[in-house]
Amino acid sequence: MNVHPTALVDPAARLAPDVRVGPFCVVGPDVELGPGCRLVARVTIQGRVRAGRDNVFWPTAVVGGDPQDQRPAAADGRIKIGDGNVFRESSTVHRPKMDGGITRLGSRNRLHAGAHVAHDCEIGSDVVLGTHSLLGGHCRVEDGSWIEGQGGVHQFVTVGRRSWIKTQTAASEDVPPYMWIEGNHFEVRGVNPACRTPALERAFETVWRSGLPRPEAIAALEAVDDPQVRELAGFLRRSAAGRYGRALEAQRR
């Protein structure tokens, strides 16, 4: 283990032998870092944090801070991080406030400078959070999604798989999978070019361009024999059944 002499690593922390800890870093007693992790400089990791292998934390990243909420962090709350994630400068990840809660990040995600993951959030894998993008509490961001710089996601919002939120767009309700959104209040503008298929293009036209009432449009999608279209239909139905267009809102406590 390579620890810079100016770093403060609690003796109770569990670090793999090849972890590198740069100057002026702080690592708390209940932190576990897997093989290949690197803390470049001035990184703070505290609380019950478990990180897998090959994660890189750039200067002034903070993982394990208290939630920005009137309710304090849960005593038994945890942060779980997969493998190969990149936390760029001043990115932040907060501990959960819900008892027994987990703020969870999968693998191969990129948090760009100043990106913020609030308490009780769940991020899948291969997600990009652009510079100064913000997730409110209890958000779910599914695999392969991309939130561009200064994008904001309201608490309890689900960002569907492989969706794309454009720069400075505020997502106040669930973002459909495979689509891209823009504006305030946002509009679904089309299929994400990264996952465009004829079936998804037809689904987009059915829901957002045909003028059909939303229940009829969803029913039309459910009749299509395409797994991605079926996934989109299920997502839209769950969101419509939730409060304010947010399926996760029912979990509010």
Backbone bond lengths (Angstrom), bond angles and torsions (degrees), N, CA, C in turn:
res aa  C-N    CA-C-N  psi(-1)  N-CA   C-N-CA  omega(-1)  CA-C   N-CA-C  phi
1 M - - - 1.465 - - 1.522 109.28 -
2 N 1.313 116.50 133.62 1.459 122.70 -176.51 1.519 108.53 -110.44
3 V 1.327 117.38 102.50 1.461 122.49 -178.47 1.518 109.12 -116.71
4 H 1.328 116.58 123.95 1.461 120.81 178.94 1.531 109.56 -64.05
5 P 1.311 117.86 144.37 1.474 119.95 -176.79 1.525 114.03 -62.70
6 T 1.317 119.08 -20.74 1.469 120.11 178.50 1.525 112.64 -87.84
7 A 1.334 118.95 -6.71 1.459 121.94 -179.34 1.531 110.29 -78.81
8 L 1.362 115.05 149.63 1.460 121.06 177.44 1.522 108.03 -113.07
9 V 1.306 116.31 102.47 1.462 122.45 -179.80 1.520 107.87 -114.07
10 D 1.324 116.32 117.75 1.456 119.82 -179.64 1.534 109.82 -61.74
11 P 1.317 117.75 138.13 1.475 119.79 -179.14 1.526 113.07 -60.14
12 A 1.328 117.63 -22.91 1.464 119.81 -178.81 1.526 112.80 -82.76
13 A 1.337 117.71 -11.71 1.462 120.30 178.69 1.527 109.23 -64.82
14 R 1.336 115.48 147.12 1.462 120.85 -178.69 1.523 108.95 -111.64
15 L 1.306 115.88 106.00 1.458 122.71 -177.36 1.517 109.44 -118.33
16 A 1.340 116.01 134.74 1.462 119.94 176.32 1.528 109.78 -61.57
17 P 1.327 117.54 154.91 1.460 120.28 -173.43 1.527 114.57 -58.67
18 D 1.345 118.13 -28.81 1.459 118.75 -176.35 1.525 113.32 -99.26
19 V 1.325 119.04 11.88 1.465 121.73 176.75 1.522 109.02 -66.49
20 R 1.341 115.56 139.03 1.465 120.66 177.57 1.522 109.42 -113.59
21 V 1.313 116.12 127.23 1.467 122.88 -178.94 1.523 108.08 -118.58
22 G 1.335 116.30 115.62 1.453 121.41 -175.04 1.512 113.30 -82.78
23 P 1.337 115.87 -174.50 1.464 120.80 -174.76 1.515 113.25 -63.75
24 F 1.350 114.56 140.55 1.470 124.58 172.29 1.533 113.43 63.94
25 C 1.304 117.93 23.42 1.463 120.87 174.38 1.526 109.88 -82.27
26 V 1.340 115.84 155.85 1.464 122.46 176.45 1.526 108.10 -128.11
27 V 1.319 117.16 124.60 1.460 122.64 179.78 1.520 107.95 -125.84
28 G 1.338 116.41 123.08 1.454 121.66 -175.74 1.513 113.97 -79.20
29 P 1.345 116.49 175.25 1.465 120.77 -171.88 1.521 114.82 -73.42
30 D 1.317 118.41 -21.65 1.465 119.87 -175.78 1.525 111.36 -110.40
31 V 1.311 115.74 36.02 1.465 122.97 -179.53 1.519 109.22 -105.42
32 E 1.325 115.12 137.72 1.466 120.85 176.05 1.525 108.46 -127.92
33 L 1.322 117.15 122.51 1.460 123.13 -179.25 1.518 109.16 -119.47
34 G 1.333 116.29 128.30 1.444 121.49 -177.36 1.515 113.41 -80.59
35 P 1.327 117.30 -179.77 1.462 122.20 -177.22 1.523 112.38 -58.19
36 G 1.306 115.73 143.00 1.459 121.75 173.88 1.502 115.63 79.22
37 C 1.332 119.04 1.53 1.469 119.85 178.97 1.531 109.64 -71.11
38 R 1.336 114.70 148.81 1.469 119.94 -178.28 1.516 109.85 -139.15
39 L 1.327 116.66 126.01 1.453 123.79 173.43 1.521 106.46 -106.33
40 V 1.336 116.15 109.71 1.464 119.55 -168.35 1.521 111.13 -67.88
41 A 1.345 117.84 -55.31 1.465 121.94 179.43 1.524 108.91 -172.87
42 R 1.323 116.43 145.31 1.475 122.81 174.21 1.531 112.67 53.33
43 V 1.297 116.35 35.99 1.466 122.64 176.94 1.531 108.43 -93.45
44 T 1.333 116.26 140.35 1.461 121.07 175.26 1.525 108.96 -119.34
45 I 1.334 116.63 124.16 1.462 122.68 174.70 1.516 107.25 -128.81
46 Q 1.336 116.31 120.48 1.456 120.39 -174.88 1.518 109.59 -143.31
47 G 1.339 115.95 169.39 1.451 120.50 -177.30 1.521 110.77 79.42
48 R 1.338 115.25 -168.78 1.469 121.43 -178.72 1.528 108.33 -84.93
49 V 1.305 116.01 90.34 1.464 122.74 -176.10 1.522 108.80 -117.57
50 R 1.335 115.59 128.37 1.459 121.56 175.36 1.525 107.35 -121.64
51 A 1.308 117.52 117.84 1.463 122.11 -179.67 1.516 108.97 -121.19
52 G 1.326 116.68 137.32 1.454 121.86 178.93 1.512 112.32 -74.33
53 R 1.315 116.38 -143.69 1.454 120.40 -172.58 1.529 111.49 -98.69
54 D 1.352 114.97 154.73 1.470 123.98 169.35 1.527 113.77 61.03
55 N 1.309 117.79 31.08 1.458 120.73 172.74 1.527 109.29 -87.83
56 V 1.341 116.16 140.94 1.464 121.21 -178.11 1.528 108.85 -120.42
57 F 1.330 115.79 127.30 1.458 122.86 -179.00 1.525 108.14 -115.56
58 W 1.319 116.31 115.16 1.458 121.99 -176.97 1.526 110.65 -85.76
59 P 1.353 117.86 168.87 1.464 120.34 -172.13 1.522 113.99 -53.41
60 T 1.334 114.14 138.84 1.468 127.26 176.62 1.520 113.54 67.94
61 A 1.320 119.22 11.06 1.460 120.20 169.37 1.530 108.65 -66.37
62 V 1.351 115.58 141.77 1.463 121.11 -179.83 1.526 108.58 -129.27
63 V 1.308 116.81 120.13 1.463 122.96 178.83 1.522 108.00 -120.89
64 G 1.337 116.29 124.74 1.450 120.27 177.07 1.510 114.79 102.55
65 G 1.327 117.83 15.12 1.460 120.29 175.24 1.518 111.50 -71.82
66 D 1.339 116.21 161.70 1.456 121.09 177.78 1.522 110.54 -65.00
67 P 1.344 117.53 150.94 1.468 119.92 177.01 1.519 111.30 -64.63
68 Q 1.324 115.72 148.00 1.469 121.61 175.07 1.527 108.02 -85.38
69 D 1.307 115.20 71.73 1.455 121.78 -171.30 1.525 107.25 -151.19
70 Q 1.334 116.72 155.69 1.459 119.52 178.17 1.520 111.90 -65.22
71 R 1.330 116.24 -27.20 1.460 120.29 177.74 1.518 108.93 -86.65
72 P 1.337 118.86 133.51 1.467 120.25 -177.40 1.521 111.86 -72.84
73 A 1.311 114.75 172.57 1.461 120.01 176.44 1.524 110.19 -63.35
74 A 1.330 115.83 144.21 1.461 120.46 177.22 1.527 109.63 -68.04
75 A 1.310 115.80 137.90 1.462 119.84 -177.96 1.519 111.78 -61.38
76 D 1.341 116.09 -32.07 1.462 119.76 -178.94 1.526 112.24 -105.46
77 G 1.330 117.02 14.70 1.460 120.64 179.38 1.519 112.29 -71.52
78 R 1.331 115.56 150.94 1.462 120.36 -176.56 1.527 111.10 -134.93
79 I 1.302 115.10 159.85 1.462 122.54 168.64 1.525 107.03 -118.78
80 K 1.329 115.96 126.49 1.462 120.62 178.62 1.531 108.76 -119.67
81 I 1.316 115.63 129.01 1.461 122.70 -175.31 1.525 107.75 -126.92
82 G 1.323 116.53 134.17 1.454 121.82 179.73 1.521 112.69 -77.99
83 D 1.336 116.26 -137.76 1.458 122.23 -173.30 1.530 110.79 -115.50
84 G 1.328 115.28 149.16 1.453 121.37 168.57 1.508 115.37 67.86
85 N 1.324 117.66 27.13 1.455 120.76 176.67 1.522 111.08 -86.44
86 V 1.338 115.85 154.01 1.459 121.50 178.00 1.525 108.28 -123.13
87 F 1.330 115.82 122.70 1.463 122.83 178.28 1.532 107.35 -110.83
88 R 1.330 116.49 102.05 1.460 118.86 -176.02 1.533 110.61 -79.05
89 E 1.335 115.09 -177.65 1.455 122.07 -169.31 1.538 112.79 -53.93
90 S 1.334 115.48 130.75 1.473 123.95 174.29 1.524 113.92 63.55
91 S 1.320 118.43 16.70 1.466 119.28 171.99 1.530 108.65 -72.43
92 T 1.350 115.93 151.49 1.463 120.29 -175.36 1.516 110.72 -135.95
93 V 1.324 115.74 143.68 1.464 123.51 175.71 1.519 107.13 -134.05
94 H 1.338 117.00 123.75 1.467 120.78 -174.62 1.521 112.52 -102.30
95 R 1.316 114.21 151.76 1.462 121.63 176.54 1.531 110.78 -69.42
96 P 1.340 117.80 156.22 1.460 120.64 179.44 1.524 111.58 -72.90
97 K 1.337 114.74 155.08 1.462 119.26 173.15 1.530 111.67 -101.65
98 M 1.341 117.72 -16.40 1.457 121.10 -179.27 1.526 109.98 -79.55
99 D 1.331 116.79 136.52 1.460 120.82 179.47 1.530 110.31 -56.36
100 G 1.305 115.84 129.85 1.457 120.98 -178.56 1.510 113.88 71.77
101 G 1.331 116.97 11.35 1.461 120.97 -174.30 1.520 113.18 -76.98
102 I 1.336 114.00 162.62 1.460 121.34 177.52 1.519 108.70 -134.11
103 T 1.314 116.80 126.66 1.454 121.38 164.19 1.519 105.74 -89.81
104 R 1.324 116.90 118.98 1.465 120.07 -165.68 1.532 111.03 -124.77
105 L 1.328 115.18 134.58 1.454 121.89 172.18 1.525 107.92 -126.19
106 G 1.326 116.65 135.50 1.450 121.08 178.57 1.517 111.88 -77.44
107 S 1.324 116.72 -131.06 1.460 121.24 -174.24 1.528 110.79 -124.83
108 R 1.338 114.55 153.75 1.472 123.68 173.45 1.533 112.13 62.40
109 N 1.313 116.72 29.71 1.460 120.09 174.92 1.521 109.88 -88.17
110 R 1.326 115.17 155.62 1.462 121.12 176.72 1.528 108.44 -125.60
111 L 1.334 115.62 118.59 1.451 121.90 173.21 1.519 107.02 -103.80
112 H 1.315 116.63 109.26 1.456 119.89 -177.55 1.531 110.73 -77.16
113 A 1.320 116.38 176.53 1.463 121.53 -171.09 1.527 111.45 -54.65
114 G 1.328 115.73 128.55 1.450 121.14 176.23 1.513 115.34 77.21
115 A 1.322 119.28 4.58 1.463 120.89 178.58 1.524 109.77 -68.55
116 H 1.332 115.63 146.14 1.465 120.44 -174.58 1.521 110.88 -128.85
117 V 1.334 116.08 128.56 1.458 123.59 173.95 1.524 107.24 -113.52
118 A 1.323 116.60 113.93 1.460 120.78 -174.87 1.523 111.48 -80.94
119 H 1.313 114.86 177.67 1.459 123.06 -178.60 1.528 112.62 -57.82
120 D 1.316 115.65 143.20 1.463 123.67 173.05 1.527 113.79 64.37
121 C 1.317 118.46 19.36 1.459 120.78 177.17 1.522 110.56 -81.79
122 E 1.316 114.55 158.59 1.464 121.40 175.85 1.519 108.63 -132.84
123 I 1.311 116.38 118.51 1.459 122.58 179.60 1.521 107.45 -114.70
124 G 1.317 116.16 134.10 1.452 120.74 178.73 1.513 111.65 -75.29
125 S 1.322 116.55 -135.78 1.465 122.10 179.92 1.523 109.99 -122.61
126 D 1.342 115.39 157.08 1.469 122.81 177.67 1.524 111.76 60.97
127 V 1.315 116.39 36.01 1.464 123.01 178.83 1.525 108.98 -99.38
128 V 1.333 116.30 143.56 1.460 122.01 173.85 1.524 108.79 -116.03
129 L 1.332 116.69 123.25 1.459 122.64 171.26 1.524 107.08 -107.03
130 G 1.321 116.65 110.95 1.454 121.17 -173.90 1.524 112.64 -69.59
131 T 1.313 115.30 174.78 1.458 122.26 -177.53 1.522 111.55 -56.02
132 H 1.332 115.53 126.76 1.474 123.82 179.36 1.527 112.92 59.38
133 S 1.311 118.11 26.84 1.468 119.73 171.26 1.526 108.50 -81.24
134 L 1.341 115.92 150.88 1.456 121.08 -170.95 1.521 110.85 -132.47
135 L 1.324 116.85 131.86 1.461 122.63 171.73 1.519 108.68 -108.92
136 G 1.338 116.99 125.00 1.451 120.28 172.14 1.516 110.76 -71.90
137 G 1.324 116.71 174.00 1.449 121.29 -177.74 1.517 112.78 -62.29
138 H 1.331 116.07 148.70 1.463 124.17 173.33 1.535 113.47 66.47
139 C 1.302 118.45 19.30 1.469 120.06 178.22 1.524 110.10 -77.07
140 R 1.319 114.52 154.94 1.460 121.31 172.18 1.518 107.75 -125.32
141 V 1.330 116.46 124.59 1.462 121.93 177.95 1.520 107.05 -117.32
142 E 1.312 116.44 115.17 1.457 120.55 -172.65 1.531 111.49 -84.98
143 D 1.330 115.70 167.96 1.466 123.39 -170.80 1.530 112.34 -51.74
144 G 1.334 114.33 139.62 1.459 121.10 170.03 1.511 115.55 74.73
145 S 1.322 118.72 9.87 1.461 120.64 -179.62 1.526 110.94 -80.37
146 W 1.316 114.90 157.33 1.464 120.82 -177.90 1.522 107.79 -135.30
147 I 1.334 115.98 118.41 1.461 122.20 175.58 1.520 107.06 -109.72
148 E 1.314 116.54 113.67 1.463 120.34 -176.51 1.532 110.85 -72.41
149 G 1.329 115.25 173.08 1.453 122.35 -175.41 1.520 113.42 -54.25
150 Q 1.327 115.38 138.48 1.463 124.89 178.20 1.526 112.51 63.10
151 G 1.317 117.26 18.97 1.456 119.91 172.33 1.521 109.74 -75.98
152 G 1.324 116.14 141.68 1.453 120.78 -179.55 1.511 110.91 -122.14
153 V 1.329 117.28 136.05 1.463 122.31 -178.93 1.523 108.24 -121.19
154 H 1.337 116.18 121.12 1.457 123.04 -178.51 1.526 110.72 -64.88
155 Q 1.328 116.54 152.63 1.467 119.71 178.22 1.527 111.09 -58.34
156 F 1.310 115.11 145.79 1.465 125.13 179.55 1.536 113.49 70.07
157 V 1.307 119.17 8.59 1.458 121.28 177.38 1.526 109.76 -81.25
158 T 1.334 115.82 142.58 1.459 122.03 170.84 1.520 108.88 -104.68
159 V 1.311 116.23 127.12 1.463 122.47 174.85 1.521 106.56 -99.67
160 G 1.327 116.56 110.72 1.449 121.81 -171.97 1.517 113.63 -66.05
161 R 1.298 115.27 161.20 1.461 123.31 -175.06 1.524 111.61 -56.98
162 R 1.340 115.17 133.05 1.462 124.74 175.11 1.531 112.06 55.57
163 S 1.328 115.69 34.21 1.461 119.48 173.03 1.529 109.47 -92.13
164 W 1.331 114.88 171.06 1.465 120.82 -172.46 1.518 107.64 -139.89
165 I 1.350 116.27 118.55 1.466 122.48 177.51 1.520 107.52 -104.83
166 K 1.323 116.38 119.75 1.461 120.25 -175.36 1.536 111.24 -75.77
167 T 1.332 114.51 166.61 1.459 122.62 -176.06 1.529 112.56 -52.95
168 Q 1.315 115.99 135.54 1.471 125.32 175.16 1.536 112.62 60.19
169 T 1.305 116.48 26.51 1.469 120.48 176.67 1.525 109.24 -95.76
170 A 1.328 115.69 134.02 1.465 121.40 178.28 1.523 108.98 -99.59
171 A 1.313 116.74 117.77 1.466 121.65 179.01 1.523 108.45 -94.72
172 S 1.331 116.01 100.10 1.464 120.95 -177.32 1.523 112.00 -94.88
173 E 1.323 117.64 -6.88 1.458 121.90 175.24 1.518 107.76 -144.02
174 D 1.328 116.66 173.33 1.462 121.06 -172.07 1.529 111.73 -58.43
175 V 1.332 114.81 140.03 1.463 122.25 -178.57 1.525 108.31 -100.00
176 P 1.330 118.79 119.46 1.470 120.64 -174.59 1.524 112.39 -62.94
177 P 1.326 117.53 144.48 1.462 120.00 177.27 1.523 111.27 -63.77
178 Y 1.322 114.54 147.93 1.468 124.56 175.19 1.533 113.81 71.97
179 M 1.317 119.13 0.13 1.457 121.64 -177.54 1.525 110.67 -105.72
180 W 1.347 116.57 164.71 1.454 120.14 171.04 1.515 109.01 -120.21
181 I 1.352 114.40 144.28 1.454 120.24 -175.89 1.522 109.57 -126.30
182 E 1.344 113.90 158.61 1.458 119.95 -179.12 1.515 108.48 -159.85
183 G 1.334 116.96 150.25 1.448 121.96 172.21 1.513 113.79 99.84
184 N 1.310 116.12 170.87 1.465 124.41 178.35 1.524 109.22 -136.93
185 H 1.308 120.49 111.34 1.462 129.14 -6.19 1.530 109.30 -63.75
186 F 1.317 117.39 143.30 1.456 119.17 -170.97 1.521 111.62 -68.98
187 E 1.320 113.91 154.41 1.457 122.35 172.66 1.517 108.96 -123.28
188 V 1.334 115.41 144.16 1.464 119.84 171.76 1.520 106.94 -76.69
189 R 1.325 116.90 117.79 1.460 121.61 -172.50 1.523 113.60 -99.70
190 G 1.315 118.08 -16.18 1.455 119.49 -178.72 1.511 111.15 162.28
191 V 1.327 115.04 -175.64 1.465 121.78 177.44 1.522 108.47 -80.11
192 N 1.314 115.86 137.16 1.456 120.54 175.41 1.532 108.83 -54.93
193 P 1.334 118.82 122.67 1.474 119.97 -178.17 1.524 113.71 -56.51
194 A 1.334 117.03 -24.11 1.461 119.65 -178.63 1.526 112.88 -71.78
195 C 1.337 117.43 -15.21 1.473 118.97 -178.20 1.524 110.55 -138.35
196 R 1.307 116.88 33.02 1.463 121.33 -176.66 1.526 111.02 -73.24
197 T 1.333 115.98 131.37 1.464 122.81 173.61 1.527 107.76 -137.77
198 P 1.340 118.75 158.15 1.465 119.51 177.00 1.531 112.61 -57.10
199 A 1.329 117.26 -38.26 1.464 119.92 -179.07 1.524 111.10 -65.19
200 L 1.337 117.40 -42.19 1.460 119.84 178.43 1.521 111.42 -69.22
201 E 1.329 117.19 -35.37 1.469 119.58 176.32 1.531 110.46 -61.75
202 R 1.319 116.90 -42.86 1.473 119.50 178.32 1.530 110.88 -66.29
203 A 1.346 116.25 -37.24 1.458 119.67 178.07 1.525 110.97 -63.54
204 F 1.331 116.55 -42.35 1.467 120.05 177.07 1.524 110.83 -59.15
205 E 1.316 117.31 -47.10 1.467 120.54 179.42 1.530 110.79 -60.95
206 T 1.322 117.26 -38.96 1.464 120.71 -178.81 1.521 111.71 -64.28
207 V 1.328 116.52 -44.43 1.464 120.01 -173.72 1.515 112.43 -82.64
208 W 1.349 117.02 -42.60 1.464 119.03 -168.39 1.523 114.60 -111.68
209 R 1.307 118.42 -2.71 1.463 118.70 -178.98 1.525 113.86 -129.77
210 S 1.322 118.72 -17.29 1.464 119.97 -172.44 1.523 113.65 -79.24
211 G 1.332 116.94 -20.43 1.455 119.94 -175.42 1.512 114.15 84.54
212 L 1.337 117.51 0.56 1.462 120.19 176.58 1.529 110.24 -65.04
213 P 1.331 118.66 143.94 1.465 120.15 169.50 1.522 109.70 -56.18
214 R 1.321 116.01 145.62 1.464 119.40 -173.98 1.529 113.03 -55.86
215 P 1.352 120.41 -43.87 1.482 118.05 178.96 1.527 112.81 -58.96
216 E 1.337 117.68 -38.74 1.461 120.14 179.31 1.525 110.85 -69.38
217 A 1.325 116.45 -37.81 1.460 119.60 179.29 1.528 110.90 -65.16
218 I 1.335 116.77 -42.15 1.464 119.97 178.77 1.527 110.35 -63.94
219 A 1.327 116.39 -42.23 1.469 119.68 178.11 1.524 110.98 -60.58
220 A 1.336 116.99 -38.02 1.463 120.45 178.16 1.527 110.94 -63.82
221 L 1.325 117.35 -39.16 1.458 120.81 177.91 1.522 111.48 -67.01
222 E 1.310 116.72 -36.83 1.464 120.09 -178.84 1.524 112.00 -66.28
223 A 1.320 116.78 -18.94 1.461 120.64 179.09 1.528 112.73 -87.27
224 V 1.328 117.05 -4.14 1.467 121.25 -177.42 1.525 109.56 -87.52
225 D 1.315 116.95 133.44 1.455 122.07 -179.63 1.527 110.17 -89.30
226 D 1.346 114.63 70.00 1.465 121.17 178.25 1.529 106.71 -146.42
227 P 1.344 119.02 125.36 1.471 119.82 -173.61 1.521 113.48 -62.60
228 Q 1.316 118.25 -37.07 1.460 119.74 -179.81 1.528 110.99 -69.62
229 V 1.312 117.19 -39.25 1.462 120.22 177.63 1.523 110.06 -66.47
230 R 1.323 116.91 -40.09 1.462 119.99 176.80 1.531 110.60 -62.76
231 E 1.321 116.55 -40.36 1.465 120.40 177.36 1.526 110.68 -61.30
232 L 1.328 116.40 -43.84 1.456 121.26 177.41 1.521 111.04 -60.82
233 A 1.325 117.14 -44.35 1.466 120.90 -179.66 1.528 111.05 -62.08
234 G 1.332 117.26 -44.26 1.456 120.28 178.97 1.513 112.32 -63.22
235 F 1.317 115.77 -39.82 1.461 120.93 178.27 1.529 110.43 -61.86
236 L 1.326 117.12 -47.97 1.459 121.17 -178.96 1.525 111.47 -63.06
237 R 1.320 116.86 -37.62 1.466 119.03 -179.86 1.531 110.80 -68.25
238 R 1.327 117.32 -40.88 1.471 119.57 178.06 1.527 111.11 -64.35
239 S 1.326 116.79 -41.55 1.464 120.32 179.74 1.520 111.33 -64.87
240 A 1.325 116.16 -41.13 1.464 120.18 -179.82 1.521 111.36 -64.68
241 A 1.320 117.08 -30.77 1.463 120.68 -179.48 1.527 112.25 -79.60
242 G 1.345 117.44 -17.45 1.455 120.91 -179.29 1.516 111.97 -84.43
243 R 1.311 115.22 173.16 1.463 120.22 177.06 1.521 109.88 -78.22
244 Y 1.320 116.73 137.56 1.466 123.33 173.85 1.517 112.61 59.46
245 G 1.337 117.93 23.61 1.457 120.15 -178.35 1.510 113.71 74.43
246 R 1.350 116.17 21.88 1.465 120.33 -178.87 1.526 107.88 -126.88
247 A 1.318 116.82 108.81 1.465 120.10 -177.22 1.521 112.23 -61.95
248 L 1.341 117.48 -35.47 1.456 120.84 -176.54 1.530 112.78 -73.33
249 E 1.332 117.04 -12.33 1.475 119.38 -176.97 1.526 111.90 -59.36
250 A 1.322 117.54 -25.88 1.467 120.97 179.22 1.517 111.80 -63.72
251 Q 1.338 117.57 -18.01 1.463 121.00 -179.32 1.517 112.86 -85.97
252 R 1.331 117.61 -1.86 1.468 120.14 -176.88 1.533 110.06 -59.07
253 R 1.364 113.78 133.78 1.467 119.93 176.99 1.515 109.07 -134.89
